[in-house]
Amino acid sequence: MSSKANTSIVLFDLDGTLVDSAPDFIRVLEQMRRRDNLPLLDPVRVRNTVSNGSRALVTLAYDMLPHEAGFE
């Protein structure tokens, strides 16, 4: 007697332990800054900020703090 199990799984790797997603974030921030006619950031700075979350990336990308107008 054999049985097949259908298994679905979704993994969230928010700190880069399983997958290095920093290159994706670097690419997106480069696209955003080009669109806004801003100079590109050092990719090392972006990589070092990725695990601090989206607010930290927005702060880095646009030199804005969460309480400032336009941050959201």
N, C-alpha and C positions, 0 to 999 in steps of 0.2 A: 504494500500500500504506500503510495507516494502522494505527497501533497505539495502544492506550490503556494508559497506565501508571497503575497504582494506587499512589499514594504516600501514606504515612502519616507524620506527623511529630509529635513531642512536643517542646515547648519548655519549658525551665526558666528562668525569669527571676527568679533569687533576689535580685538587687540592685535591681529596679525599673527597669531600663533600658528594657524594652519595655512593661511594664504597671505602672501605679501601683496596687499592691495595698495600700498603707497604709490606705485607707478600710475595707477588709475587716478588717484587723487592729484598727483603732480600734473598729469595731463589735463584734467578738468580745470584746475586752477590756472594753468597756462592759457587754456582757451578763454576762460573768463577774463583774465587780465588783458589778453590781446584784444578781446571785444571791447573792453573799457579803456583801451589805449594806455595801459599801465605797463611798466617794465616787468619782465619775468622775475620771479623769485628764485633764489638758490634752491634747487631741488632737495638739498640736504635739510634745509630749514623746513620745507614742507613735510618731508619724511619724518622729521623729529616731532612734528606737530600732529600728525594724523591720529595717533592714538589718544590725543587729548579731546577729540570730538569736534563736532561741526562748528560750535561757537569759537573754538580756538582757531579753526581753519579760516573762518570769516574774519576774525580779528587779524590774523596773519595776512590774509589776502588783501584786505582793504584798510588795514590800520585803523580799525574801529573797535570800540568796546560795546558790549551788549546793551548798555543803557543809552547809547547814542541813537539819535534819529536816523532811520534808514537801515539800521542793523538787521532787522527782521527781513 
